[in-house]
Amino acid sequence: MSKTEVKWTLFGVVALLMNVAVPYAFLKSRESLGGAFLFWCVVTMAVIGAGAAVMSCWGGRGDTSCR
């Protein structure tokens, strides 16, 4: 795997772990789901933004590499 692939793999693993750990460990004392929902919305936007950044170099004529 290239360094970029390792970086994006680690980003995905960290995002996945945060999606479980933060709401169930740190936000479980809250009486409402508002905090967890807001957290999940923020993480979702970060993952969508990261996906857009990765895919932005796709479709070029070979000038740049996504790797």
N, C-alpha and C positions, 0 to 999 in steps of 0.2 A: 504494500500500500504506500502511496505517496504521502508526503507530509500534509497536503491539503485534505486527502481522504481521511487521514487519522484525525485531523482537526475537526472535520464535520461529523465523524463518527463519535468523537468525544462530546461534541455539542449535543448530538442526539441523545446520547446516554445520559448526560447531565440534565437535559430537558425532561427526559422520561422520569428520572429519579426525583426531580423537583416536583413534577406533577403529582407524584404519590406522597412524597415525604412532607412537603410544606403543608398541604391542606390537612393531612391526617395527623401530623405530629405537632405542628406549630399553631394551626388555626382550629384545632378541635375543641378548644375551650370556649370558642365563640358560640353564641346561641343560634346564630343565623348562618345560612350558607353564602351570604353576600361576600364575605372575605375570600372564601375559596373560589367563588364564581369569578370575582374580579381578578384573582391571581391566575386562574385558568385562562381568562380572556387575554391577560397580558402575555402569558407564556405562548398562547396560540398566535398572537400577533408577532412575537419574536420568531417563532418557528416559520411562519409564513414569510416574514421578511428575510430570514436566512435562506429559505428556499428560493425566493426571488433573486437574491444575490448570487446563489449558486447557478441558477438557470439563466442569468443575464448574459453569460458568455456563450450560451448554446446558440446554434444556428449561424454562427459566423462562418466565414469561408476558410477556416483553418488558420486565421491570423493569430488567434489566441487559443490557449488550451485551458480547459476547465480543470485540468489536473495540475 
